[in-house]
Amino acid sequence: MRIAIGIFFCLGAFNISFSQDKIDLLVKSEKILLAGDTARAVAAFSETLRLFPQSFSAALRLAEITFVQKDYFRAIQYSNIANDIAENFVESKKRSLNIL
């Protein structure tokens, strides 16, 4: 029983730190963008998306930045990624609630 409780707490702590890492990367990326360094911001958001492929926020910000830069092809690509992430999230919630 003690082992199961220990494993549960370790996994819970891992999930919390995993989420915190994602938040920290997004905040860092936003600060870079606020400073006006769009090239570094794109790199930072891209790294966040690479590490956390289900990061809707990173995909959406990349779509917004590339749209403002008039790189419409990449803006559409990032928009599609954000849309896929959102659709996957909704579908997973529907499955978990047995709505499908």
Residue pairs with C-beta under 8 A, 6 or more apart in sequence:
21 51
22 48
22 51
22 52
22 55
25 44
25 47
25 48
25 51
25 52
25 58
26 45
26 48
26 55
26 57
26 58
28 44
29 41
29 44
29 45
29 48
29 58
29 61
30 41
30 61
32 40
32 41
32 44
33 41
33 61
33 65
38 65
38 69
41 61
41 65
42 62
42 65
42 66
45 58
45 61
45 62
45 65
46 58
46 62
48 55
48 58
49 55
49 58
49 59
49 62
49 81
52 58
54 85
54 88
54 89
55 85
56 82
56 85
56 86
56 89
59 78
59 79
59 81
59 82
59 85
60 78
60 79
60 82
62 74
62 78
62 81
63 75
63 76
63 78
63 79
63 81
63 82
64 75
66 72
66 74
66 75
66 78
67 75
91 100
94 100
